[in-house]
C-alpha cells in the first residue's frame, strides 16, 4: 500500500525527466553556439594557412588579413567589446598595409570575409578599428568599393 506522503515513483520520475530535458536543451543550445563560433574561427584560420605568409616587400594577402581578424569573430558576429587579441590583429593589419595597393587588397579581403560569413554585423565591422583605438583608413564593409 502506498503512503499519502510519498509520491508515486512514476510521478517523481516524470518531474525529474522534465528538469533533465530542460537542462539538456540549455546545454545543447550553448554547445551549438560554441561549435558555430569554433567553426567560423577554424574556417578563418584554414583560409589564413592556405595562403603563404607575405615576405617583406610583397603584397598583403587575405591569409594574413583573415589570420589577424580571427580573434575578432565573436565581436563581429555578436557585438560587445573586442577581445585584446582582436586589438592586436587590427594593429597588425594596419602595420602590414602601408601602401595604397596593400590597403585596397586588405579592403577586398575584409569584403570577401564579410560576404562569406553572413552573420557578421555591418555596424560592428565598420566600427572595429575605432573600438580598438586604431585610426585606420581601410574601410571594413561588405558593400564598399575598395578601389576608391
C-alpha positions, 0 to 999 in steps of 0.5 A: 500500500502506498503512503499519502506522503510519498509520491508515486515513483512514476510521478517523481520520475516524470518531474525529474525527466522534465528538469533533465530535458530542460537542462539538456536543451540549455546545454545543447543550445550553448554547445551549438553556439560554441561549435558555430563560433569554433567553426567560423574561427577554424574556417578563418584560420584554414583560409589564413594557412592556405595562403603563404605568409607575405615576405617583406616587400610583397603584397598583403594577402587575405591569409594574413588579413583573415589570420589577424581578424580571427580573434575578432569573430565573436565581436563581429558576429555578436557585438560587445567589446573586442577581445585584446587579441582582436586589438592586436590583429587590427594593429597588425593589419594596419602595420602590414598595409602601408601602401595604397595597393596593400590597403585596397587588397586588405579592403577586398579581403575584409569584403570577401570575409564579410560576404562569406560569413553572413552573420557578421554585423555591418555596424560592428565591422565598420566600427572595429578599428575605432573600438580598438583605438586604431585610426585606420583608413581601410574601410571594413564593409561588405558593400564598399568599393575598395578601389576608391 
